[in-house]
Amino acid sequence: MIMESHASQRVFPRRRVCDLKGASHMTELVLDQIIAGVAEIRGPTAARALREKGIQDIHEIIDAREVGPLRDYVLGHLRHPLLKMAVLIGRDVLGWANDFYVDDYLILRINFPYKVARLADPKAENPGIGRLSESARMIFRERKTIDPVYDPKSYHRGHPPAAWAHGPHLDTWTGHSRDGRNIWWAISDVPAGSGMVLYPEFADETLPSDPRTLYIKAGYPLPKPTYLPMQAGEMLVFDPEILHGTHLNTTDKTRVAVSMRLNASKPKFDPTCFYAREFWRRASDIEAGKDEVLHLRREDNFETPVHLKPIVQPVSMPELHGHFDLESGTIHAFLSDVGATQQFIINAGPHRIIVVRSRGGLKAYSAFCPHYGIDLADGGSDENATYCPACAIGFDLETGRSACGTFVLRPYKVREAEGAVTLEPSSTS
């Protein structure tokens, strides 16, 4: 599949790993190592149960606190086969004939269903944490920087790290190299409700980032997300400077994937980010069987981004200022300023409300996603749903419900008469 947009040359056709010469067994190898790791951590009975159930039910076999040790086991055993496969992808998929660079930082993504991850121990790892080679870890720890502005815990609103999901971002905002290519490889089936999302409409735009979150800045409206469901064994190679993020795992299955990164030339870093992924390998060394990690110091490898265009604010949802009656709890607003607009926002006192003209007439809901409290006015919509700009969850415009029973928009009762609307918080949902 190629994205049908001007970004198509930066999102490569999906491939099955088994179709890559010399890599036909790799998905099975990762599955076998995960099962072997479960045997090491939980014993042979748990490993047999996982093999019978399938990798998508691993949350029924292990605890979120055991994901970290499982990553250590799998990536410790498979680092060199994975690095060799990354080189194969560079050669056969991207067509890179010359020497190139492979990120030493490998990620085994294990995203439990939200309803399980939400109850995880706060000490459990977040699903996006990867592993460096042992030889690089001490240098990494010595150079670790604590930025006083970056505050992921605040953004994730008290959720344990095991339940975190990436908001829309460019990888250079988060310390990754410029001009890279990401490999996103599904080990389990990945339905739309737990997969990655892209915003290819912004592929050539300069976008504003928030240093507090390292995600896109609030107040910059996004289109409807492009979902990327994948089958086990499928692989997507894409340019991570296309805005992308994670759909919160609202399914009842665990999502398992492997991520790797390649650079055709020596990695360079955006100086506006406070840290960088500094540890790399040459493809030629990997092909020769050399276990050599290069330390490309951040401060020696800056490259100022070349913006194609100045930041241009997209058209945002129309907003009205309403009157909040504290005594009755009702909100009143005149509709003359929005005309026949299908969706608009009403601000009144402590209330921020999204109003939609649906098939059943006017509907009104709290404008804040119940997951992270992100403003839905920054998200895309279509005739059926409005989409959270952070977690990509879609909310039905008729009911306010999402595919996850945990997340329902708070509704308002609506009365429309003579060009005005009266809203009252509803106790039902």
Backbone torsions as a table, in degrees:
resi	resn	phi	psi	omega
1	MET	NA	134.1	172.6
2	ILE	-116.9	135.7	178.0
3	MET	-60.5	130.3	179.6
4	GLU	-84.0	80.2	-178.9
5	SER	-165.2	179.7	176.9
6	HIS	-68.1	-6.6	178.0
7	ALA	-90.9	3.3	-170.3
8	SER	-59.7	-31.1	-179.7
9	GLN	-77.6	-1.8	-179.9
10	ARG	-116.4	1.0	172.3
11	VAL	-127.2	110.4	-169.7
12	PHE	-85.0	156.5	-179.6
13	PRO	-55.2	139.5	176.6
14	ARG	-62.6	141.7	177.5
15	ARG	-128.0	152.7	169.5
16	ARG	-91.8	134.4	-177.1
17	VAL	-58.4	-33.3	-178.5
18	CYS	-66.1	-15.5	178.6
19	ASP	-86.3	-9.5	178.2
20	LEU	-82.2	126.3	-179.8
21	LYS	-58.2	125.1	178.7
22	GLY	87.5	0.6	-177.7
23	ALA	-128.1	15.6	-173.9
24	SER	-62.0	-24.7	-175.6
25	HIS	-97.3	0.1	-167.1
26	MET	-66.7	-41.4	179.9
27	THR	-61.4	-43.7	178.4
28	GLU	-64.0	-35.8	179.6
29	LEU	-64.6	-42.9	178.2
30	VAL	-64.1	-43.5	178.1
31	LEU	-59.9	-44.6	179.9
32	ASP	-62.0	-38.9	-179.3
33	GLN	-71.5	-33.8	175.4
34	ILE	-63.5	-44.1	179.2
35	ILE	-65.1	-40.3	176.5
36	ALA	-63.7	-37.5	176.9
37	GLY	-65.5	-39.2	176.6
38	VAL	-63.8	-38.6	176.5
39	ALA	-62.0	-39.1	179.3
40	GLU	-66.8	-38.8	-174.3
41	ILE	-86.6	-42.1	-173.0
42	ARG	-113.3	-13.7	179.7
43	GLY	104.0	166.3	-174.2
44	PRO	-65.2	-30.5	179.5
45	THR	-63.7	-43.8	178.3
46	ALA	-64.6	-38.9	179.8
47	ALA	-64.0	-42.2	178.1
48	ARG	-63.6	-40.1	178.9
49	ALA	-63.1	-39.8	179.3
50	LEU	-66.6	-40.4	179.3
51	ARG	-63.0	-37.8	-179.9
52	GLU	-72.5	-42.0	-177.1
53	LYS	-75.6	-42.0	-174.5
54	GLY	110.0	153.1	-173.1
55	ILE	-61.4	-27.6	-177.5
56	GLN	-67.9	-12.4	178.6
57	ASP	-108.6	23.0	-177.0
58	ILE	-63.2	-24.6	178.6
59	HIS	-66.2	-17.5	176.2
60	GLU	-85.6	-9.1	-174.3
61	ILE	-108.1	-40.1	-178.0
62	ILE	-122.8	161.7	176.8
63	ASP	-91.2	156.1	179.6
64	ALA	-57.9	-30.3	179.3
65	ARG	-66.8	-18.3	-178.2
66	GLU	-92.2	-2.8	178.6
67	VAL	-65.5	-41.1	179.0
68	GLY	-59.0	-53.9	176.6
69	PRO	-59.7	-33.2	178.0
70	LEU	-66.8	-40.9	175.3
71	ARG	-59.9	-44.3	178.8
72	ASP	-56.1	-45.4	-176.4
73	TYR	-65.5	-52.5	-173.9
74	VAL	-66.0	-49.8	-177.8
75	LEU	-70.9	-27.8	174.6
76	GLY	-65.3	-38.4	-179.5
77	HIS	-82.5	-26.8	-170.8
78	LEU	-113.2	6.5	-175.3
79	ARG	-53.7	-51.0	-174.7
80	HIS	-71.1	-40.5	173.1
81	PRO	-60.9	-36.8	178.6
82	LEU	-68.3	-41.5	178.2
83	LEU	-63.4	-38.8	177.5
84	LYS	-64.4	-38.1	178.5
85	MET	-67.9	-36.9	176.8
86	ALA	-59.5	-41.6	177.8
87	VAL	-64.3	-41.1	178.3
88	LEU	-59.7	-39.9	178.3
89	ILE	-65.9	-41.9	176.6
90	GLY	-59.2	-41.2	-178.9
91	ARG	-73.7	-52.6	-167.6
92	ASP	-89.9	-29.3	-179.5
93	VAL	-94.1	-48.2	-177.4
94	LEU	-87.8	-16.6	177.5
95	GLY	74.2	29.1	-178.8
96	TRP	-84.8	106.5	-178.4
97	ALA	-83.5	-30.5	-178.7
98	ASN	-82.0	175.7	176.5
99	ASP	-66.3	148.7	178.3
100	PHE	-148.0	-176.8	-172.9
101	TYR	-115.8	143.9	178.0
102	VAL	-122.4	127.0	178.9
103	ASP	-63.6	131.0	177.3
104	ASP	-72.8	-15.0	-177.2
105	TYR	-84.2	109.6	-178.8
106	LEU	-109.5	142.7	-176.9
107	ILE	-122.6	126.3	166.8
108	LEU	-103.9	107.1	-174.9
109	ARG	-89.5	119.2	177.7
110	ILE	-124.0	97.0	-177.4
111	ASN	-102.8	102.9	175.8
112	PHE	-63.9	157.8	171.5
113	PRO	-54.4	144.0	-177.0
114	TYR	-54.1	-42.3	-176.4
115	LYS	-63.6	-23.4	175.6
116	VAL	-88.8	-48.0	-176.8
117	ALA	-62.4	-32.3	-178.6
118	ARG	-60.4	-26.3	-177.8
119	LEU	-99.2	9.2	-175.4
120	ALA	-71.6	158.4	174.5
121	ASP	-61.7	133.7	178.8
122	PRO	-58.9	-16.8	180.0
123	LYS	-86.0	-7.8	178.6
124	ALA	-70.9	150.7	-176.4
125	GLU	-72.3	156.5	173.3
126	ASN	-82.9	151.1	-171.2
127	PRO	-63.9	-16.3	-177.3
128	GLY	-93.5	5.4	-178.2
129	ILE	-79.1	133.3	179.4
130	GLY	-113.7	-163.1	-176.6
131	ARG	-138.0	136.3	169.6
132	LEU	-93.0	162.3	170.9
133	SER	-60.1	150.8	-177.4
134	GLU	-57.6	-35.5	-177.6
135	SER	-67.1	-21.2	-177.9
136	ALA	-96.2	-14.3	-170.3
137	ARG	-67.0	-39.2	-178.6
138	MET	-66.0	-42.5	178.3
139	ILE	-63.4	-41.6	178.5
140	PHE	-58.9	-46.1	-179.8
141	ARG	-63.2	-38.4	179.9
142	GLU	-66.2	-29.4	-175.8
143	ARG	-100.2	2.5	-177.4
144	LYS	-60.1	132.9	-177.4
145	THR	-114.1	132.6	174.4
146	ILE	-100.7	114.5	-178.9
147	ASP	-89.6	130.9	-176.1
148	PRO	-70.8	-15.4	-177.7
149	VAL	-94.5	-41.1	-177.0
150	TYR	-60.1	125.7	-172.5
151	ASP	-144.0	69.8	-176.8
152	PRO	-63.8	-31.8	-178.6
153	LYS	-63.5	-38.5	178.0
154	SER	-64.8	-43.6	179.9
155	TYR	-59.9	-39.6	-175.3
156	HIS	-86.3	6.2	167.1
157	ARG	50.0	49.9	173.8
158	GLY	80.5	-0.2	176.6
159	HIS	-69.1	142.8	174.0
160	PRO	-66.2	150.7	-177.3
161	PRO	-53.3	-30.3	179.6
162	ALA	-62.7	-19.2	-179.0
163	ALA	-102.2	6.0	-178.0
164	TRP	-72.9	148.8	175.4
165	ALA	-135.5	142.3	-178.5
166	HIS	-72.1	131.1	168.5
167	GLY	-78.3	171.7	-179.0
168	PRO	-60.8	133.7	-176.0
169	HIS	-158.5	166.1	165.3
170	LEU	-105.9	143.0	-173.7
171	ASP	-65.7	-28.8	178.9
172	THR	-65.2	-26.2	176.9
173	TRP	-64.0	-27.3	-173.6
174	THR	-106.2	21.1	172.4
175	GLY	92.8	2.9	178.2
176	HIS	-83.9	169.2	-173.4
177	SER	-74.4	158.3	172.3
178	ARG	-79.8	153.8	173.4
179	ASP	60.5	31.0	178.9
180	GLY	-92.2	173.8	171.9
181	ARG	-130.7	129.6	179.9
182	ASN	-94.8	142.6	171.6
183	ILE	-107.7	122.7	178.8
184	TRP	-122.0	111.5	-167.0
185	TRP	-120.8	116.1	-178.4
186	ALA	-78.4	121.0	174.9
187	ILE	-91.8	-36.9	171.0
188	SER	-104.9	168.8	168.5
189	ASP	-61.7	140.4	-177.8
190	VAL	-125.7	95.5	176.8
191	PRO	-71.9	169.5	-178.0
192	ALA	-57.5	-31.7	-176.9
193	GLY	-76.3	6.3	175.5
194	SER	-145.2	8.6	-173.2
195	GLY	-95.5	-171.7	175.8
196	MET	-82.3	154.3	174.7
197	VAL	-126.2	149.3	177.7
198	LEU	-122.3	156.7	172.9
199	TYR	-126.6	72.7	-174.0
200	PRO	-66.4	-16.3	178.3
201	GLU	-60.2	-23.7	-177.4
202	PHE	-102.8	19.2	-172.6
203	ALA	-60.3	-29.2	-177.7
204	ASP	-113.0	17.1	-177.9
205	GLU	-99.6	151.8	168.5
206	THR	-86.7	125.4	-172.1
207	LEU	-117.0	149.1	-179.9
208	PRO	-90.4	132.7	177.5
209	SER	-105.7	157.4	178.1
210	ASP	-105.6	114.4	-177.9
211	PRO	-64.6	-17.4	178.0
212	ARG	-73.2	-33.2	-175.5
213	THR	-113.7	-22.9	-169.4
214	LEU	64.5	21.0	173.8
215	TYR	-113.4	179.7	-177.8
216	ILE	-64.0	144.1	-175.8
217	LYS	-68.4	140.4	176.9
218	ALA	-61.5	148.0	180.0
219	GLY	92.3	4.4	178.2
220	TYR	-111.9	98.0	-172.0
221	PRO	-63.7	139.4	179.9
222	LEU	-108.7	158.8	171.4
223	PRO	-79.1	178.6	173.1
224	LYS	-59.7	135.7	-179.7
225	PRO	-66.5	148.7	171.7
226	THR	-94.5	115.9	-176.6
227	TYR	-82.8	152.2	-176.5
228	LEU	-130.8	67.8	174.2
229	PRO	-64.4	143.5	-177.9
230	MET	-140.4	152.1	174.6
231	GLN	-92.8	154.1	177.2
232	ALA	-54.9	131.8	-179.4
233	GLY	94.0	-10.6	176.2
234	GLU	-81.0	152.8	-176.8
235	MET	-136.1	138.1	175.1
236	LEU	-118.9	132.1	174.9
237	VAL	-114.0	125.2	-174.2
238	PHE	-147.9	162.3	176.7
239	ASP	-82.8	114.4	-177.2
240	PRO	-76.1	5.8	169.9
241	GLU	-90.9	7.7	162.8
242	ILE	-89.0	131.1	-177.3
243	LEU	-55.4	129.3	-178.1
244	HIS	-150.4	162.3	-179.8
245	GLY	-161.3	-164.2	-177.1
246	THR	-117.9	134.9	166.5
247	HIS	-78.9	122.9	175.4
248	LEU	-50.1	136.8	-177.3
249	ASN	-72.6	91.5	-180.0
250	THR	-94.3	7.6	176.7
251	THR	-86.4	-180.0	176.8
252	ASP	-102.5	17.3	-179.7
253	LYS	-122.0	150.2	175.2
254	THR	-78.1	139.0	174.6
255	ARG	-96.6	126.5	178.9
256	VAL	-122.7	127.1	-178.9
257	ALA	-149.7	161.0	175.1
258	VAL	-119.0	136.7	177.4
259	SER	-121.3	138.1	175.5
260	MET	-141.2	168.1	-174.9
261	ARG	-142.5	140.6	179.8
262	LEU	-124.8	151.8	172.2
263	ASN	-133.9	129.0	-179.9
264	ALA	-68.9	-29.8	-179.9
265	SER	-126.9	176.7	-177.5
266	LYS	-57.5	127.6	-176.0
267	PRO	-61.3	137.7	174.5
268	LYS	-123.6	155.5	-173.2
269	PHE	-125.7	150.6	177.8
270	ASP	-75.1	121.2	-177.0
271	PRO	-67.1	-13.5	-179.4
272	THR	-77.7	-15.0	177.4
273	CYS	-89.8	142.9	-172.1
274	PHE	-81.0	-8.2	176.2
275	TYR	-146.6	175.5	-177.3
276	ALA	-151.6	154.6	173.5
277	ARG	-84.1	98.6	-165.4
278	GLU	-96.3	-4.3	-168.9
279	PHE	-112.0	120.9	-170.7
280	TRP	-138.2	163.8	175.2
281	ARG	-128.0	149.6	173.3
282	ARG	-83.6	141.0	177.1
283	ALA	-58.4	-39.3	-178.7
284	SER	-63.8	-35.4	177.2
285	ASP	-67.5	-42.1	179.5
286	ILE	-63.3	-43.8	179.3
287	GLU	-63.4	-31.5	-179.4
288	ALA	-86.3	-1.9	179.7
289	GLY	80.2	15.2	178.9
290	LYS	-82.7	133.8	180.0
291	ASP	-97.8	69.0	-175.4
292	GLU	-119.7	126.5	178.7
293	VAL	-109.8	129.4	178.4
294	LEU	-93.8	136.3	174.9
295	HIS	-101.3	104.5	178.9
296	LEU	-98.2	94.9	-173.3
297	ARG	-59.9	135.0	-177.5
298	ARG	-52.3	-50.6	-172.9
299	GLU	-69.1	-15.7	178.2
300	ASP	-95.5	-2.2	-171.9
301	ASN	-137.0	42.2	176.3
302	PHE	-78.1	149.4	169.7
303	GLU	-144.2	115.6	179.8
304	THR	-66.1	128.9	-178.9
305	PRO	-60.6	140.9	175.2
306	VAL	-99.1	105.2	-177.3
307	HIS	-78.4	127.5	178.6
308	LEU	-69.2	-35.5	-176.8
309	LYS	-144.6	156.0	170.4
310	PRO	-68.2	158.5	178.2
311	ILE	-64.1	124.3	178.8
312	VAL	-116.7	122.5	-178.2
313	GLN	-71.6	120.5	175.9
314	PRO	-64.8	162.5	177.5
315	VAL	-66.5	124.2	-178.4
316	SER	-96.0	170.0	-179.7
317	MET	-67.1	136.1	178.3
318	PRO	-58.4	145.9	-179.5
319	GLU	-127.2	142.6	175.3
320	LEU	-118.6	148.7	171.6
321	HIS	-99.7	120.0	179.9
322	GLY	-105.6	176.6	178.3
323	HIS	-109.8	126.8	178.2
324	PHE	-100.5	119.2	178.0
325	ASP	-89.7	105.6	-174.8
326	LEU	-61.9	-36.4	-176.0
327	GLU	-69.2	-45.0	-177.4
328	SER	-93.0	-17.5	-177.9
329	GLY	77.6	12.4	-178.3
330	THR	-98.0	159.1	178.6
331	ILE	-121.4	134.8	179.5
332	HIS	-122.4	139.4	177.5
333	ALA	-151.9	147.6	175.5
334	PHE	-94.2	140.4	-172.4
335	LEU	-97.4	3.3	-174.1
336	SER	-61.2	-30.2	-176.0
337	ASP	-78.4	-13.5	-178.8
338	VAL	-111.2	-11.9	177.2
339	GLY	55.1	-127.9	-177.7
340	ALA	-95.6	19.1	179.5
341	THR	-53.4	135.2	-175.0
342	GLN	-74.4	-30.2	179.4
343	GLN	-141.6	139.4	177.7
344	PHE	-155.4	168.4	-178.1
345	ILE	-111.4	140.4	170.7
346	ILE	-116.3	124.9	174.1
347	ASN	-104.9	125.8	179.9
348	ALA	-153.0	111.4	-179.8
349	GLY	57.1	-129.3	180.0
350	PRO	-81.3	-0.7	-173.3
351	HIS	-97.2	135.5	170.0
352	ARG	-129.1	116.9	-166.2
353	ILE	-125.6	135.2	173.0
354	ILE	-97.4	126.9	-178.6
355	VAL	-114.6	131.9	-177.6
356	VAL	-128.5	144.4	173.0
357	ARG	-93.4	98.9	-176.6
358	SER	-100.4	-178.7	178.3
359	ARG	-61.7	-27.3	-179.4
360	GLY	-96.7	16.7	-178.4
361	GLY	99.9	-164.7	-179.7
362	LEU	-69.4	133.5	174.5
363	LYS	-125.2	147.0	-178.4
364	ALA	-138.8	138.2	-178.1
365	TYR	-142.6	159.7	171.0
366	SER	-56.2	138.1	-177.2
367	ALA	-84.4	7.8	-178.6
368	PHE	-110.7	127.2	177.1
369	CYS	-61.0	131.5	-178.7
370	PRO	-70.7	-4.0	179.0
371	HIS	-79.2	-70.2	179.7
372	TYR	-110.1	2.2	-179.1
373	GLY	75.5	21.9	-178.6
374	ILE	-77.2	144.0	-177.3
375	ASP	-70.5	120.4	-179.7
376	LEU	-68.7	-16.4	176.5
377	ALA	-63.0	-19.6	178.0
378	ASP	-86.8	-2.6	-177.4
379	GLY	-101.7	166.1	177.9
380	GLY	-83.5	174.7	179.2
381	SER	-157.0	164.4	170.3
382	ASP	-138.7	-166.0	-175.0
383	GLU	-70.7	-13.7	-176.1
384	ASN	-109.8	-26.0	-170.0
385	ALA	-151.7	160.5	168.8
386	THR	-115.7	145.8	-168.6
387	TYR	-120.3	133.6	178.5
388	CYS	-67.4	130.5	-179.8
389	PRO	-72.8	-9.8	-179.5
390	ALA	-100.1	-55.8	-173.7
391	CYS	-102.2	-2.0	175.3
392	ALA	67.9	11.9	177.0
393	ILE	-70.2	137.8	176.1
394	GLY	-97.7	135.8	178.9
395	PHE	-113.1	125.1	-178.9
396	ASP	-63.0	131.3	-176.8
397	LEU	-72.8	-20.3	179.1
398	GLU	-83.3	-31.4	-171.6
399	THR	-121.4	-19.5	-174.8
400	GLY	78.4	2.6	-177.2
401	ARG	-88.8	158.3	175.2
402	SER	-119.1	179.8	177.6
403	ALA	-69.4	-14.7	178.4
404	CYS	-106.5	118.9	-177.1
405	GLY	-59.7	-19.6	179.4
406	THR	-68.3	-29.6	-171.3
407	PHE	-112.4	109.0	177.2
408	VAL	-134.0	133.2	178.5
409	LEU	-70.6	138.8	177.3
410	ARG	-67.9	122.7	-175.5
411	PRO	-88.3	161.0	173.2
412	TYR	-124.8	141.0	170.5
413	LYS	-73.2	139.9	-173.7
414	VAL	-123.2	131.5	170.5
415	ARG	-127.8	126.2	-179.1
416	GLU	-118.5	130.6	179.3
417	ALA	-159.3	133.1	172.7
418	GLU	51.6	48.0	174.6
419	GLY	75.4	13.1	178.8
420	ALA	-130.9	161.0	178.5
421	VAL	-131.2	140.4	175.4
422	THR	-118.9	128.7	-177.4
423	LEU	-118.6	144.2	177.9
424	GLU	-141.0	128.0	179.5
425	PRO	-55.7	135.7	-179.8
426	SER	-100.6	145.6	178.6
427	SER	-88.0	-7.0	-179.0
428	THR	-105.8	158.3	179.0
429	SER	-145.5	NA	NA
